[in-house]
Amino acid sequence: MNRYFVSLAVSVTAAALLAACGGGGGDAGKNPTASPYAPTIDPARFTDHVTNRYFPLTPGTTYVYEGTKDSTPQRNEVTVTRDTKTIVGVRCVVVHDVVTEEGNLVEETFDWYAQDSDGNVWYFGEDSKEYEGGKVTSTKGSWQAGVDGAQPGIVMEASPKMGDTYRQEYYQGEAEDMATVLNVNESTTVPAGSYQEVVVTEDFTPLEPDKVEHKYFAPGVGFVMGSMVKGGAEEIQLVKITTD
């Protein structure tokens, strides 16, 4: 489960995972709860150059977030690397996500994203490690599209609409995050700045039905804020953006 962009998981409201979606089609695409979920991926329709207005991934950019989890301060640095990884024939950009508490590493993740020809951003998996005392304690949540039945999903639509619901990932029993668009014209202020026309999503998963998170995505910036609204005390805000 990707902590940064797909941190978590209500009933599904609208049929929203577009039938084309850069290669995702059929009834499973139109109904995100359909079984089996099996989007068709055509590598020719994907690129590792992610320019989506609400989810831009420019190599060399680092997003710095600060917040708390169960009253413990956390810092989250997310770097869009210049590396790529090919998954089910699709070349994805690699995003490096590091979470620390009081300077100590608690989580490190490499996430893989690509954008389809319609402008939707797809999530192709993650290599995630949790740490304690400098040692890896868990890799739970790691998955890769095409391996052991795992399927990619959409993390941001090209044109989000209120009520849209879509799968962000699908690895049965391990990673089944979903999202519903709640608002497309929100205003919000975080330490990094004030933003208009913000898209707000409600993230959830049937694997943890008691947990729900709201996420805020600003145009031209991407993810700027997230907060647990059910099932925990956790929030995070964008503090600054740097480029190299």
N, C-alpha and C positions, 0 to 999 in steps of 0.2 A: 504494500500500500504506500503509494508515494506521498510522503509527508507534505511536500511543498505544494505541488499543483493538484494532486489528487489525494489529499491527506486522509480522508475517510472513505460513512454510511454508517408511512407516507405512501402513499399510494401513487402509482404512475398515472399522470394526468393526460398528457397529449402524446400522440404517435409522432415521435420527433426525430429519431435517427434517420436522416434523409435516405431515401432509397438508393441514391447514387453514392453520395458520401465518398467520392474518390475511389469507388470500387466496392463499397459496402452496399449490398442490395437485398432484394427479396423480402419476404414477410418478416424475417428476423430483424432486418434493418428498420422496418417501419414500426415494429412492436418490440421494444427493448426487453420485454419479459418473455418473448417467444422462446420456445425450446424446440430444437437447439438454436442457440445464437451462433450464427456462422456467416459473418460478413465476407463478401468476396473481395479480395485485395489484388488489385492490378498494379504492380510496381511501376508501370509506365505512367501512372497517374499521380505519383507521389514525388515529393522533393524534400531534401533536408533543409531547404531555405524557408524557414517559418516566418511568415510576414503577417499573419492574422492580426487584425487590429487590437483584439483583446488578449492576444497570447503571442506577442512577438518574441522570437528567440534569436537575438543577434549575437554571434560568436564574439567572445571577449567581454561580454557584459556580466557584471556580478550584482545581484540583488541582495541587500542585507536587510534582514528582518529581526525584530526583537519582540519578545512577548513572554508569556508565562504558561506553565503547564502545572496544574495542581499547586499553584502559588510559587513554583520554582522558576526563576528567570531563565529564559533560553535565548540563544542567538542562532540564527539560521542564515547561512551564506549559500546562495545558489548561483553557480557560475555556468553560463552557456559556453561550453568548450568549443574548440575548433576540430574536435574529433568527431568521427562518424562511426556508426555500426550498422551493418546490413542485416536486416531481420526479415524473413520470408520474402527476400528479394528487394526489400525497400531500404534505401539508405536513410538512416535516421541521424539526427543531431544528438550528441551526448550532452546531458546536463548533469553537473556534479553538485550534489546537495549535501551540506555538512551542518549538523546540529551539535551545539555545545551547551553545557551547563557549567557556569563558573569556570570557563576555560577548558573543561574536560569534554572530550569527544563522547557523545552518546549515540550518534547515528550518522551513517554515511551511506549515500545512495547515488547510483548512476542511473539516470532515467533516459529513455529513448523516445524521441518524438519525430514525426514527419507530417507534412501538410499535403492534403490532396489538391487536385486541380480545381476543386470548387472553393477552396479556402478553409476547409475544416481541418483542425489539428487533431491528429491521432496519436494515441499513446500505445507504444509497442512493448512496454515492459520496463523492468527495473532490476538492478542488482543492489539489494539493500542489506546492510549490516547494522546491528545494534551492538553497542559497546558498554562495558562496565569495567572500570579499573584498567583501561587500555586493552582489554581483550574482547574479542567477538563473543557475544552471548546468544545471538540469534540471527538467522537469515530469513526468518519467516516473512512472507509477503513478497519475496523475490519471485519473478516470473518472466517469461519471454514468449512473445507470440510465436505460435508454431511448435512450441515444445509442450508435450504432455497435454495437448488439447487446449492450451491457452490461446485466447483470441484478443486482438487489439480493439480499442474503443476510442470514442471521440472525447477529447477533453475541452474543446471549445469549437462551437459551430462557426461557420463563416458569417452567418447572420442570426444571432440568437433571438429567439422570440419567447415571450412569456408563456409558460406552460410546457415548453419543450422538455422532454425527458429522454435521457440517453445513457447508454452504458459507457463508462470511461475505461473499463478493462473487464476481462473475463477469464479467470482461471478458477474453475469450479471448486468451491470450498476453501479457497485461499485468497483470491482477489476478485471481488465482484462489485467494485464501487460504481455508483450511478449518480446522476445529477439532474435536478429540475431547475429551469430558469424561473426565478421569482420576479425579477425586475430588470429592465434594460435602460432605465433613465434615472438611476440613483445618484445622489451626491454624497461624497464622503471625504473626510480629511484625516490624514495620517501624518506622522513626522516627516515623510518625504514630500508632502504637498497636499493640495486640495484638488479633487477631481470631479468632473461632471460626466454625465452619460455613462455611468458605471453599471456594468452587468453584475447582478447578484444571483448566485446559484445556491441551491440547497443540496449538499452532498450527503449521501447515505449509502448504506450497504445492507443487504438482507442478512449478511453474516453477523452484523451487530445492530439489530433493529432498534436498540435503545440509544444509539448515538446519531446525532445529526449536527452538521456543521454548515454555516453560511460563509460563502466566499465572495469577495468583491474584486472585479477585474476592470481596470481603468483603460480607456482607449489610448493606444500608443505606448502603454506601460506594461500592462498585464496584471498579474495578481498583486493586490496592494493590501489586503486585509482578510483575515479569517477568524471566526470565533465559533466555539462550540455552543449550540443553543439547546442541546439536550444530551445528557449522558456524560458530562464532564466539565471541568473548568480549564479551558484552554483558549488562548487568543494570541494572535500574532499580527504585526503591522510592519509595513515597509518603512525602513528608516532612511535608506539611501541607495542610489544606483551608481556604480562606477564602471568605467570602460578602460580597456588597455589598448 
